[in-house]
Amino acid sequence: MVAAGALVLSGCGRSSESTGTADAGPAVDNSPATGDVTIWAAQNEGKTLSALAKSFTAENPGVRITVTPVSFDELPRKVDTAVASGQVPDIIQPSTGLQSFVATGGIAPVPDGVTDPKDFFEPAVSAVTFHGIRYAVPWYVTVQSFYYRADLAKKAGVEAPKTWDDTIKFGKALKNAGARHGALIYTKGTAAWQTVLPLIYEAGGTVLKDGKFTFDTPEVITALDHYQSFFREGVADPTVTISTAGETEAGFADGTFGSYLTGSFSYGLALSALHGDTAKLGLATLPAGPKSGAGYLGGSGLAVMASAHNKDAAWKFVRYATSAQGEQKAYEISGVLPAARTAWKSGPLAESAVGKTFASQIENSLPQPQVLTWTEVRDAIARYAEQLARGVISPKDAATRLQAEAEKIGTGER
């Protein structure tokens, strides 16, 4: 999901060597939390946070926590409205939109006394750090992995691919063994850019370097060429699109797709679609490109609004929810992978081969590029991915046009 780390931007008067607590307000102590705390979170995560809130309030009877479900797509608009009215939540789950909240000054830096960054996987900490300042505490991670029909691979006499070249051969072998398509390669929206981004990492490329976009490089062209090769070689079908949750896993179970690459959230869905038949579900780390097997690390942290009415209690709940015990409980409730290292040292994750595969990929993953305009840039990547899949543009032309569009968008830095 190469050394774990992030592309840290310079500027805005902040040092990249900051301790991460500048302008963060007073340290958070260990006294009981009191008062009202409002949390906005996605629906599934909201259920988990509600369960954590119940145990937190048992230990802190003077606090009352309200969890309101707000989708990731709705969150920016609803936060803007809340800020304008002065009725902001105390805690939000910014996920991949964190840059936007940092750019507008909407979320507060993490103060001393909440958590120790060393307790978490380094890529997860990097994902919530800008200009050396931490703006959220990692809660869970979503790590990319390679899923394949183990029964079809066994029938074809092939093992999980370890390199890019292996992946194309593997997909063809699965087609010969009965899969309609050797692989599902996403061509639209979020799933498309999340497919292309790790290929760029694996080719040794970057999206941003020294404050400048780097799409028009040999490494990125190599990555885009490999993406397009799945369609050129007939391993994937560019006309296949995924529009509803669970559609990928359903197609995987019925043999429409022999393999696919996506986040760790898919494992439980795939196993359910296969009616619990683990003999059909194969999982492996990402096939390595010319430089590495690095993937894209997703997931979410918990952040406190800069204008929150009860910051003290909010940070105390964040500390509780992101502790090793809190994250282990979140995994047990909803299956999200803990961002805290110690949560992997005992229990189901530590004892399973699946957990070990995910942990291995986490250590070899990078967060999304830390650029304030990432939302716009990633949408551009997805658009060119679709054109590459349909064969209407060459990798070199796609890289050139993507570079020009990214430069027009800018980094959002002054």
LINPEMO-V28010 format. One record per residue. N is the residue number from 1. RES is the residue in three letters. PHI is phi in whole degrees, 0 to 359 (* if undefined). PSI is psi in degrees with one decimal (999 if undefined). Layout:
n res phi psi
N RES PHI PSI
N RES PHI PSI
//
This chain:
n res phi psi
1 MET * 999
2 VAL * 142.4
3 ALA 273 138.1
4 ALA 288 137.1
5 GLY 170 -165.0
6 ALA 214 162.5
7 LEU 271 103.3
8 VAL 267 124.9
9 LEU 282 155.2
10 SER 251 156.7
11 GLY 124 -169.1
12 CYS 57 17.8
13 GLY 75 11.1
14 ARG 246 140.7
15 SER 277 142.5
16 SER 289 -7.1
17 GLU 256 16.3
18 SER 300 153.9
19 THR 286 -11.4
20 GLY 91 8.2
21 THR 236 7.9
22 ALA 299 135.4
23 ASP 59 26.2
24 ALA 266 -2.9
25 GLY 86 -174.7
26 PRO 295 153.2
27 ALA 295 152.2
28 VAL 269 124.6
29 ASP 267 -170.5
30 ASN 255 15.0
31 SER 288 159.9
32 PRO 299 146.6
33 ALA 281 143.2
34 THR 221 163.4
35 GLY 89 -173.8
36 ASP 266 140.1
37 VAL 228 128.5
38 THR 249 132.8
39 ILE 238 133.3
40 TRP 252 123.7
41 ALA 212 158.4
42 ALA 300 158.6
43 GLN 302 -52.4
44 ASN 297 -45.5
45 GLU 293 -31.3
46 GLY 298 -38.0
47 LYS 297 -39.7
48 THR 292 -43.5
49 LEU 295 -32.9
50 SER 296 -40.4
51 ALA 294 -40.9
52 LEU 293 -36.7
53 ALA 297 -35.7
54 LYS 297 -44.5
55 SER 287 -31.1
56 PHE 293 -42.4
57 THR 290 -24.3
58 ALA 294 -33.6
59 GLU 273 -19.7
60 ASN 229 76.3
61 PRO 296 -12.4
62 GLY 272 3.3
63 VAL 246 146.3
64 ARG 234 124.9
65 ILE 245 131.2
66 THR 243 125.8
67 VAL 251 123.3
68 THR 245 126.3
69 PRO 287 126.2
70 VAL 221 123.0
71 SER 292 158.8
72 PHE 299 -36.7
73 ASP 292 -35.4
74 GLU 278 -22.5
75 LEU 305 -50.7
76 PRO 303 -44.5
77 ARG 295 -43.5
78 LYS 292 -35.9
79 VAL 294 -42.3
80 ASP 302 -43.9
81 THR 295 -40.4
82 ALA 293 -40.1
83 VAL 296 -41.8
84 ALA 296 -33.8
85 SER 269 -11.5
86 GLY 81 9.0
87 GLN 251 63.2
88 VAL 275 152.7
89 PRO 288 167.4
90 ASP 274 -39.5
91 ILE 233 138.1
92 ILE 231 163.3
93 GLN 249 88.4
94 PRO 288 -26.9
95 SER 52 -136.8
96 THR 285 -3.0
97 GLY 266 10.1
98 LEU 303 -37.7
99 GLN 304 -40.4
100 SER 297 -38.8
101 PHE 288 -33.0
102 VAL 294 -43.1
103 ALA 298 -35.2
104 THR 268 -2.6
105 GLY 74 21.1
106 GLY 282 -24.4
107 ILE 243 152.3
108 ALA 269 146.9
109 PRO 298 154.5
110 VAL 282 122.7
111 PRO 279 169.1
112 ASP 298 153.0
113 GLY 89 1.2
114 VAL 269 -64.4
115 THR 213 164.0
116 ASP 259 120.0
117 PRO 305 -27.1
118 LYS 292 -13.7
119 ASP 282 -9.8
120 PHE 243 160.3
121 PHE 301 134.3
122 GLU 303 -42.7
123 PRO 299 -32.3
124 ALA 291 -36.2
125 VAL 290 -42.1
126 SER 300 -34.7
127 ALA 294 -22.1
128 VAL 248 15.9
129 THR 245 129.7
130 PHE 227 128.6
131 HIS 54 35.2
132 GLY 80 2.0
133 ILE 252 128.6
134 ARG 275 130.0
135 TYR 247 0.3
136 ALA 201 165.5
137 VAL 252 127.7
138 PRO 303 132.7
139 TRP 249 -54.3
140 TYR 219 162.3
141 VAL 237 149.7
142 THR 241 114.6
143 VAL 251 138.1
144 GLN 283 144.2
145 SER 213 169.1
146 PHE 257 119.4
147 TYR 257 139.1
148 TYR 209 156.1
149 ARG 283 103.1
150 ALA 297 -33.5
151 ASP 291 -37.8
152 LEU 288 -35.4
153 ALA 296 -40.1
154 LYS 295 -42.5
155 LYS 298 -36.9
156 ALA 277 -10.7
157 GLY 72 33.3
158 VAL 237 154.7
159 GLU 254 164.5
160 ALA 306 135.9
161 PRO 292 143.7
162 LYS 251 -17.5
163 THR 228 169.4
164 TRP 302 -46.7
165 ASP 300 -40.2
166 ASP 300 -36.0
167 THR 296 -41.8
168 ILE 295 -46.3
169 LYS 297 -38.8
170 PHE 296 -44.5
171 GLY 299 -41.5
172 LYS 295 -37.7
173 ALA 295 -39.1
174 LEU 293 -35.4
175 LYS 297 -43.3
176 ASN 294 -25.1
177 ALA 271 -2.2
178 GLY 129 -11.0
179 ALA 287 140.9
180 ARG 293 -41.9
181 HIS 234 134.5
182 GLY 296 -30.7
183 ALA 209 150.7
184 LEU 262 116.9
185 ILE 245 118.7
186 TYR 291 140.1
187 THR 237 -1.6
188 LYS 223 148.6
189 GLY 62 -150.6
190 THR 304 -44.2
191 ALA 298 -30.5
192 ALA 291 -51.0
193 TRP 291 -28.6
194 GLN 287 -15.4
195 THR 276 -41.0
196 VAL 287 -40.0
197 LEU 304 -48.1
198 PRO 296 -30.0
199 LEU 297 -37.8
200 ILE 297 -44.7
201 TYR 299 -45.2
202 GLU 293 -25.6
203 ALA 276 -3.9
204 GLY 90 12.5
205 GLY 265 174.9
206 THR 222 166.3
207 VAL 265 -31.8
208 LEU 215 136.7
209 LYS 214 128.7
210 ASP 53 39.7
211 GLY 77 8.9
212 LYS 234 142.4
213 PHE 291 146.4
214 THR 227 52.4
215 PHE 275 -27.8
216 ASP 269 55.6
217 THR 239 158.3
218 PRO 303 -35.5
219 GLU 294 -44.4
220 VAL 292 -39.0
221 ILE 299 -40.8
222 THR 300 -42.5
223 ALA 295 -44.1
224 LEU 293 -33.6
225 ASP 294 -40.7
226 HIS 294 -40.8
227 TYR 303 -47.4
228 GLN 292 -26.3
229 SER 296 -28.5
230 PHE 299 -34.6
231 PHE 275 -38.5
232 ARG 298 -38.0
233 GLU 273 0.7
234 GLY 76 14.3
235 VAL 283 -35.8
236 ALA 235 157.7
237 ASP 250 119.8
238 PRO 292 -14.6
239 THR 275 -9.5
240 VAL 277 124.2
241 THR 233 151.8
242 ILE 248 122.5
243 SER 240 -14.0
244 THR 229 152.3
245 ALA 298 136.0
246 GLY 89 -9.0
247 GLU 292 -37.9
248 THR 300 -50.7
249 GLU 292 -34.2
250 ALA 295 -42.6
251 GLY 293 -33.4
252 PHE 295 -43.0
253 ALA 290 -35.6
254 ASP 271 3.7
255 GLY 91 5.3
256 THR 295 -41.2
257 PHE 241 129.6
258 GLY 276 -22.6
259 SER 202 162.6
260 TYR 196 162.8
261 LEU 239 124.4
262 THR 197 -170.1
263 GLY 283 166.9
264 SER 296 -20.1
265 PHE 301 -22.3
266 SER 283 -17.9
267 TYR 300 -51.0
268 GLY 297 -37.5
269 LEU 294 -40.9
270 ALA 293 -42.8
271 LEU 296 -38.5
272 SER 294 -41.8
273 ALA 296 -28.7
274 LEU 270 11.5
275 HIS 57 36.4
276 GLY 78 9.5
277 ASP 279 91.7
278 THR 293 -19.6
279 ALA 292 -17.2
280 LYS 262 -11.2
281 LEU 254 111.2
282 GLY 256 144.0
283 LEU 223 134.2
284 ALA 214 160.9
285 THR 292 167.0
286 LEU 293 138.0
287 PRO 299 136.1
288 ALA 280 142.0
289 GLY 269 -162.6
290 PRO 301 -28.3
291 LYS 245 -30.1
292 SER 193 179.0
293 GLY 246 28.9
294 ALA 291 140.7
295 GLY 243 -177.2
296 TYR 264 127.3
297 LEU 263 116.1
298 GLY 257 -158.5
299 GLY 119 -159.6
300 SER 204 150.5
301 GLY 249 -177.8
302 LEU 243 131.1
303 ALA 235 154.4
304 VAL 251 133.8
305 MET 295 143.0
306 ALA 298 -30.5
307 SER 254 25.5
308 ALA 300 145.4
309 HIS 278 -20.9
310 ASN 223 66.7
311 LYS 298 -40.2
312 ASP 301 -52.7
313 ALA 293 -35.0
314 ALA 298 -47.1
315 TRP 294 -32.3
316 LYS 292 -36.9
317 PHE 291 -40.8
318 VAL 302 -42.6
319 ARG 300 -40.8
320 TYR 292 -47.0
321 ALA 293 -29.2
322 THR 260 7.5
323 SER 290 164.2
324 ALA 303 -39.8
325 GLN 291 -40.9
326 GLY 295 -42.2
327 GLU 288 -32.6
328 GLN 293 -37.9
329 LYS 293 -37.8
330 ALA 297 -38.3
331 TYR 296 -42.3
332 GLU 294 -32.7
333 ILE 280 -48.5
334 SER 236 -2.5
335 GLY 81 6.4
336 VAL 286 143.6
337 LEU 279 131.8
338 PRO 295 143.4
339 ALA 273 -16.1
340 ALA 278 128.3
341 ARG 301 -43.3
342 THR 294 -21.1
343 ALA 291 -12.2
344 TRP 263 -0.8
345 LYS 271 -9.5
346 SER 209 163.2
347 GLY 88 -166.2
348 PRO 303 -40.4
349 LEU 296 -44.6
350 ALA 290 -25.3
351 GLU 265 -9.4
352 SER 255 151.0
353 ALA 295 -35.1
354 VAL 298 -45.7
355 GLY 299 -39.8
356 LYS 293 -36.4
357 THR 295 -46.3
358 PHE 298 -44.1
359 ALA 298 -39.8
360 SER 297 -40.8
361 GLN 288 -34.1
362 ILE 301 -43.6
363 GLU 293 -17.2
364 ASN 243 46.7
365 SER 227 158.2
366 LEU 235 146.2
367 PRO 285 173.2
368 GLN 296 153.9
369 PRO 304 137.9
370 GLN 268 79.1
371 VAL 230 134.2
372 LEU 297 -23.3
373 THR 260 21.9
374 TRP 303 -35.6
375 THR 303 -43.0
376 GLU 287 -39.9
377 VAL 294 -42.7
378 ARG 294 -31.9
379 ASP 295 -36.4
380 ALA 294 -40.8
381 ILE 302 -44.1
382 ALA 297 -39.5
383 ARG 296 -42.0
384 TYR 286 -27.3
385 ALA 298 -42.6
386 GLU 296 -39.8
387 GLN 294 -38.4
388 LEU 296 -42.7
389 ALA 299 -38.3
390 ARG 277 -4.4
391 GLY 74 22.2
392 VAL 264 1.6
393 ILE 211 147.8
394 SER 273 157.0
395 PRO 305 -40.8
396 LYS 295 -44.6
397 ASP 293 -37.4
398 ALA 297 -42.6
399 ALA 296 -42.2
400 THR 296 -46.3
401 ARG 290 -36.3
402 LEU 295 -40.5
403 GLN 300 -47.3
404 ALA 297 -41.0
405 GLU 291 -39.9
406 ALA 296 -41.0
407 GLU 296 -36.8
408 LYS 293 -40.1
409 ILE 296 -43.1
410 GLY 84 173.8
411 THR 265 -9.8
412 GLY 83 0.9
413 GLU 273 149.0
414 ARG 280 999
//
